[in-house]
Amino acid sequence: MDMKLSPTTTLPGIKLGNLVGAAGVKSALNAKGQAGEVAKTEGFADAFKSALNSVSQAQNQASRLQREVQMENPKVSLEETMVAMQKAQIGFQSALHVRNRMVQAYTDIMNMSV
């Protein structure tokens, strides 16, 4: 099975499109349809913080569902819990890879000769 993901593909709770288009300038349109003031642009730091918050929420959701399954709540299925756990794990691994790449880029820049 071959799955291809585009750069703007979103995982539930994680907005990857924000990371890709974070450097672009967004303009707001007023009610008349004319170009209004330029809206505040979302920087990389804001996009990364938003992504980390969504990963944290996914982990909290998975933990809550695990607790409910352990307490034998009939309204929570094991399948739903396993899917939530996998989503949280994938989100955490993605955030970890981004962090590692950022640390590597910082190290490379600091080791450059002037």
N, C-alpha and C positions, 0 to 999 in steps of 0.2 A: 504494500500500500504506500503510495507516494503522496506526501502532503507538502504543498508549497505554501509558504506564508509570505504575504506582501509586507512591506515596512509599516503599513497602517493597519495591519490586522490587530484586533483587540482580543485579549483574553478577558474572561469575565472578571470585572473589578480592576483590570489593569489597562490603562489607556496608553498603548505604545505609540499611537499617532501623535500624542502630545510631545513625546520625546523627539520624534522626527521633525515636526513642524514648529518646535519651540522657538527657533531663531527668527521665524517669519514675523512680519508686522501685520497685525490684524486691525482692520478699520471697522468702525461701528457705523451702521447706517441709521439715520434718524427716521422718524415715522413717515416722512415724505419720500423716502427712498433715495435721498441725496447723501453724498459722503459726509459723515459727521466727523467728530473728533477721533483721533487715533486712540484706540483702546489700549489699555495697559498690556504690554506683551508679556507672555509667560516665559521666563528664562529657564535655562537648564536646571538650575538649582530648585526652582519651584516645581518643575516637571518631575524631577527626581524625588523630591519630597512627597509629591502627590502619589507617585508610584510606590514609594515605601509605605505610605499610609494605607494604600489599597492592599499591599501584601500583608501588612499587619492585620487589617480587617479580615482578610481571607484566613489567616492563621487563627484568629479569634473565633471565627465562624466554625472552622474545622474542630477546634477544641470544644466548643459548645456542643456541636453535634456528637462528638465522641462521648462526652459526658452523658448526653441524653440516651445514647445507645447503651451505655453501661448501666444506666438506671432503668433500662428496658421500657423506654417510652414508646408506646405503639404508634405514635404519630411520626416518628423519625425512622427512616429506613436505613439499613446498613449500606445499601448502594449509594444513597445520597451522601452518607458520611464518608465513604471511600472516595467519591468524586471530589468532595470538598477538601479532603486531605491531599489528594493529588494536585488540585489547583493551588493549594497553599504551598506545596513542595515545589512546584514548577515556578511559581512566583518568587519564592525565596531563592531558588537557584539562579533565576534570571537576574535578580537584584545583586546577588553575590558575584556573578560574572561581570556585570556592569561596574561594580565596585573594584574588582580586580583589574579591569581594563583601565579604569581611571587612575588607580595607583601606579600601574605600569607606565601610563602616559606621563604622569607627574615625575616618576623616576627618570624616564628617558629625557624629559625636558631639563631636569636638574643636572643631568650628567652631560648635557651639551656644552661644548666649549664656546666661549664668547669671542 
